[in-house]
């Protein structure tokens, strides 16, 4: 699963942007961006924001996909991964109500 990488690759190709040109705008090498698109490396948050502007994508949606991929990477091999997500969601909701 790598919805973030697949999304940026698809959008980059739709806009007919070359990998090397987008990588240059991010100030990273082409190989690194290629690995991000394939899900082999994680992008930095600052790059996600920049990519949303370059590719004309909604920043919050792209950040959500990026974060979801990072969370999934942590829990994918855990038997109790889904339970941990539920507990984390409960904690987040509690913290919103009780700051």
Secondary structure as a PSIPRED ss2 file (coil, helix, strand):
# PSIPRED VFORMAT (PSIPRED V4.0)

   1 X C   1.000  0.000  0.000
   2 X C   1.000  0.000  0.000
   3 X H   0.000  1.000  0.000
   4 X H   0.000  1.000  0.000
   5 X H   0.000  1.000  0.000
   6 X H   0.000  1.000  0.000
   7 X H   0.000  1.000  0.000
   8 X H   0.000  1.000  0.000
   9 X H   0.000  1.000  0.000
  10 X H   0.000  1.000  0.000
  11 X H   0.000  1.000  0.000
  12 X H   0.000  1.000  0.000
  13 X H   0.000  1.000  0.000
  14 X H   0.000  1.000  0.000
  15 X C   1.000  0.000  0.000
  16 X C   1.000  0.000  0.000
  17 X C   1.000  0.000  0.000
  18 X C   1.000  0.000  0.000
  19 X H   0.000  1.000  0.000
  20 X H   0.000  1.000  0.000
  21 X H   0.000  1.000  0.000
  22 X H   0.000  1.000  0.000
  23 X H   0.000  1.000  0.000
  24 X H   0.000  1.000  0.000
  25 X H   0.000  1.000  0.000
  26 X H   0.000  1.000  0.000
  27 X C   1.000  0.000  0.000
  28 X C   1.000  0.000  0.000
  29 X C   1.000  0.000  0.000
  30 X H   0.000  1.000  0.000
  31 X H   0.000  1.000  0.000
  32 X H   0.000  1.000  0.000
  33 X H   0.000  1.000  0.000
  34 X H   0.000  1.000  0.000
  35 X H   0.000  1.000  0.000
  36 X H   0.000  1.000  0.000
  37 X H   0.000  1.000  0.000
  38 X H   0.000  1.000  0.000
  39 X C   1.000  0.000  0.000
  40 X C   1.000  0.000  0.000
  41 X C   1.000  0.000  0.000
  42 X C   1.000  0.000  0.000
  43 X C   1.000  0.000  0.000
  44 X C   1.000  0.000  0.000
  45 X H   0.000  1.000  0.000
  46 X H   0.000  1.000  0.000
  47 X H   0.000  1.000  0.000
  48 X H   0.000  1.000  0.000
  49 X H   0.000  1.000  0.000
  50 X H   0.000  1.000  0.000
  51 X H   0.000  1.000  0.000
  52 X H   0.000  1.000  0.000
  53 X H   0.000  1.000  0.000
  54 X H   0.000  1.000  0.000
  55 X C   1.000  0.000  0.000
  56 X C   1.000  0.000  0.000
  57 X C   1.000  0.000  0.000
  58 X C   1.000  0.000  0.000
  59 X H   0.000  1.000  0.000
  60 X H   0.000  1.000  0.000
  61 X H   0.000  1.000  0.000
  62 X H   0.000  1.000  0.000
  63 X H   0.000  1.000  0.000
  64 X H   0.000  1.000  0.000
  65 X H   0.000  1.000  0.000
  66 X H   0.000  1.000  0.000
  67 X H   0.000  1.000  0.000
  68 X H   0.000  1.000  0.000
  69 X H   0.000  1.000  0.000
  70 X H   0.000  1.000  0.000
  71 X H   0.000  1.000  0.000
  72 X H   0.000  1.000  0.000
  73 X H   0.000  1.000  0.000
  74 X H   0.000  1.000  0.000
  75 X H   0.000  1.000  0.000
  76 X C   1.000  0.000  0.000
  77 X C   1.000  0.000  0.000
  78 X C   1.000  0.000  0.000
  79 X C   1.000  0.000  0.000
  80 X C   1.000  0.000  0.000
  81 X H   0.000  1.000  0.000
  82 X H   0.000  1.000  0.000
  83 X H   0.000  1.000  0.000
  84 X H   0.000  1.000  0.000
  85 X H   0.000  1.000  0.000
  86 X H   0.000  1.000  0.000
  87 X H   0.000  1.000  0.000
  88 X H   0.000  1.000  0.000
  89 X H   0.000  1.000  0.000
  90 X H   0.000  1.000  0.000
  91 X H   0.000  1.000  0.000
  92 X H   0.000  1.000  0.000
  93 X H   0.000  1.000  0.000
  94 X H   0.000  1.000  0.000
  95 X H   0.000  1.000  0.000
  96 X H   0.000  1.000  0.000
  97 X H   0.000  1.000  0.000
  98 X C   1.000  0.000  0.000
  99 X C   1.000  0.000  0.000
